[in-house]
Amino acid sequence: MKCPKCQHSDTKVIDSRDTNDNKETRRRRECEKCEHRFTTFERVETANFVVIKKEGVREGYDREKAIRGIWKACEKRPVTQEQISGIVAKLEEKWSAMGKEVPVKQIGEDIMDALRDLDEVAYIRFASVYRQFKDVESFKKELSRLLG
């Protein structure tokens, strides 16, 4: 594993523990050259499917893209990396079980449902981008659905 600071290729594992219901292994590592410490996560790759976009275009599922979208919604919220990793892991299991192709609409709706349970502000942020609210009224309607 390369050090993210100095790019040296020799690092050692300081600590290792299972996370996300034993589906991931979190490792604390230290660079043997500059002694920089960093964390890595190891998991079994389960998400091997194609996403069908709105226009009908197909592209491979990108875990990092899903995580970036969720993190953007959770910015400055009391949400941990482990919570987001757990959400994505559970959703990937669901999507993988759906077959080789998953509609992007399903992915967006599932992420919104997970965020609604995790943090209502993050949910509204994600929904506002995903649903592309055109005006304040559509935003109010979604907010009233959340509250009611």
Secondary structure per residue as TSV (DSSP state, phi and psi in degrees):
chain	resnum	aa	ss	phi	psi
A	1	M	-	360.0	126.4
A	2	K	-	-77.0	142.9
A	3	C	-	-71.4	129.6
A	4	P	T	-71.0	-15.9
A	5	K	T	-89.8	-52.1
A	6	C	T	-112.4	-3.4
A	7	Q	-	68.4	10.8
A	8	H	-	-66.2	141.7
A	9	S	S	-90.3	-6.0
A	10	D	-	-102.5	112.3
A	11	T	E	-130.3	157.3
A	12	K	E	-121.8	150.4
A	13	V	E	-84.7	125.0
A	14	I	E	-94.2	-40.6
A	15	D	E	-147.4	146.6
A	16	S	E	-142.2	132.9
A	17	R	E	-150.7	152.7
A	18	D	E	-83.1	143.5
A	19	T	E	-135.6	173.7
A	20	N	T	50.6	58.2
A	21	D	T	54.8	44.0
A	22	N	T	62.3	26.2
A	23	K	T	-99.5	-11.7
A	24	E	E	-135.7	154.7
A	25	T	E	-118.9	123.9
A	26	R	E	-97.3	127.5
A	27	R	E	-123.3	131.4
A	28	R	E	-92.5	128.8
A	29	R	E	-123.3	158.9
A	30	E	E	-135.2	133.4
A	31	C	E	-72.3	133.3
A	32	E	T	-77.4	-12.2
A	33	K	T	-94.7	-58.2
A	34	C	T	-101.8	-4.7
A	35	E	-	65.5	18.3
A	36	H	-	-68.7	137.0
A	37	R	E	-105.7	140.6
A	38	F	E	-151.6	166.8
A	39	T	E	-113.7	139.1
A	40	T	E	-126.3	156.9
A	41	F	E	-124.2	137.5
A	42	E	E	-121.6	131.9
A	43	R	E	-147.8	157.8
A	44	V	-	-74.7	132.7
A	45	E	-	-77.7	114.4
A	46	T	-	-110.2	-24.8
A	47	A	-	-86.6	97.7
A	48	N	-	-130.3	72.2
A	49	F	-	-142.7	170.4
A	50	V	E	-107.6	139.8
A	51	V	E	-96.1	129.9
A	52	I	E	-95.0	111.5
A	53	K	-	-74.6	170.8
A	54	K	T	-57.5	-38.2
A	55	E	T	-80.6	0.6
A	56	G	S	92.6	-5.5
A	57	V	-	-70.1	142.7
A	58	R	E	-110.5	137.9
A	59	E	E	-145.5	154.2
A	60	G	E	-64.5	144.6
A	61	Y	-	-63.4	136.4
A	62	D	-	-121.2	103.0
A	63	R	H	-56.7	-43.1
A	64	E	H	-62.8	-35.0
A	65	K	H	-64.5	-42.4
A	66	A	H	-63.9	-44.1
A	67	I	H	-64.3	-42.3
A	68	R	H	-59.7	-42.7
A	69	G	H	-63.1	-41.5
A	70	I	H	-68.5	-44.0
A	71	W	H	-60.4	-39.0
A	72	K	H	-60.7	-41.9
A	73	A	H	-69.3	-29.5
A	74	C	T	-93.9	5.1
A	75	E	T	-54.7	130.8
A	76	K	T	61.1	27.8
A	77	R	S	-114.1	157.2
A	78	P	S	-78.6	64.0
A	79	V	-	-122.0	136.2
A	80	T	-	-98.6	162.9
A	81	Q	H	-62.3	-38.1
A	82	E	H	-65.0	-37.3
A	83	Q	H	-63.5	-44.0
A	84	I	H	-67.6	-42.6
A	85	S	H	-60.6	-39.4
A	86	G	H	-64.4	-42.9
A	87	I	H	-60.4	-50.0
A	88	V	H	-63.2	-41.5
A	89	A	H	-61.1	-44.9
A	90	K	H	-65.0	-42.7
A	91	L	H	-67.3	-38.0
A	92	E	H	-62.7	-37.4
A	93	E	H	-61.5	-45.2
A	94	K	H	-61.7	-48.7
A	95	W	H	-65.8	-39.8
A	96	S	H	-62.9	-35.0
A	97	A	H	-71.6	-15.4
A	98	M	T	-78.8	-13.6
A	99	G	-	123.8	-164.6
A	100	K	S	-79.4	-20.7
A	101	E	E	-129.6	132.3
A	102	V	E	-127.3	127.7
A	103	P	E	-67.3	141.3
A	104	V	H	-60.1	-30.9
A	105	K	H	-60.1	-40.8
A	106	Q	H	-63.2	-43.9
A	107	I	H	-62.2	-48.2
A	108	G	H	-60.9	-45.3
A	109	E	H	-64.2	-41.0
A	110	D	H	-66.2	-39.8
A	111	I	H	-64.7	-42.5
A	112	M	H	-61.6	-42.8
A	113	D	H	-60.5	-43.1
A	114	A	H	-65.6	-40.5
A	115	L	H	-69.0	-33.0
A	116	R	H	-60.2	-39.5
A	117	D	H	-75.3	-29.1
A	118	L	H	-84.4	-50.8
A	119	D	-	-159.9	117.3
A	120	E	H	-64.3	-34.5
A	121	V	H	-67.0	-43.7
A	122	A	H	-62.4	-38.2
A	123	Y	H	-60.4	-49.3
A	124	I	H	-62.4	-40.9
A	125	R	H	-60.6	-48.7
A	126	F	H	-63.9	-44.5
A	127	A	H	-62.3	-37.0
A	128	S	H	-65.4	-33.9
A	129	V	H	-80.8	-47.2
A	130	Y	H	-64.3	-44.9
A	131	R	T	-85.9	-7.5
A	132	Q	T	49.9	62.3
A	133	F	-	-54.2	131.0
A	134	K	-	-87.8	-26.9
A	135	D	S	-154.7	179.2
A	136	V	H	-65.7	-33.9
A	137	E	H	-62.4	-43.2
A	138	S	H	-67.1	-32.9
A	139	F	H	-66.8	-44.1
A	140	K	H	-61.1	-40.5
A	141	K	H	-61.1	-45.1
A	142	E	H	-65.2	-40.4
A	143	L	H	-64.5	-40.6
A	144	S	H	-67.4	-35.1
A	145	R	H	-61.8	-38.0
A	146	L	H	-68.3	-42.8
A	147	L	H	-79.7	-27.3
A	148	G	-	-98.3	360.0
